[in-house]
Amino acid sequence: MKFFATIALALALFGAFAAAYPQSLGGSLSSNPNGGADARLELAKGIGTPDHNVIGKVFAAGNTNGGPVATGGSLAYNNHGFGAGVSKTHIPGVRDTFSQSVNANLFNNGVHSLDANAFASQNKLANGFKFERNGAGLDYSHINGHGASLTHSNIPNFGRQLELAGKANLWSSPDRYTRLDLTGSGSKWLSGPLSGQKDFSAGLGLTHLFG
């Protein structure tokens, strides 16, 4: 009930804001193998052209089975495939994160796209513990909804980690608002107290976009 109450409040606030200023209100609902569905509500405002723009967003996200509802916002600048952005996320009782990123499109022929990115984040857990995480990666995407990413990250004074993730679109509705994806990921700690530890995951998920 707390989740739905928070989402209802977010909808009311976002709706009032959208009525005052031209905005784009949308979101997604995705199945979660651990139970419930992951819901995300997002309000975005963009200025400029498709190739040169600034986009601001605010969001609320959580699971229909309950748990903390994450809220936050972001601001991103793009100039013909080169961009930078900042974001702030608050998860009650869990953590606060402030992130900065830069990205560059390396290749795009309308079917295949490859991007490079670098990022840094400052995190504060609910118990007051603070840590940083920074890194860089490559992201590949296909016009049919397939994708993959390779990320190398570092937590100073703790360790470095390498992550590989992929997604295959198995089905999409004609309007592409509903899709069925097969996902998988693997990671390995390269240094630190968890050096050598590997983690793998895979899933099949149904996602519906709205707005």
Secondary structure, DSSP 8 states (H G I E B T S, - for coil): -HHHHHHHHHHHHHHHHHHHS--EEEEEEEE-TTSSEEEEEEEEEEEE-SSEEEEEEEEEEEETTEEEEEEEEEEEEEETTEEEEEEEEEETTTEEEEEEEEEEEEEE-SSEEEEEEEEEEEEEETTS-EEEEEEEEEEEEETTS-EEEEEEEEETTTEEEEEEEEEEEEEE-TTSSEEEEEEEEEEEE-SSTTTT-EEEEEEEEEEEEE-
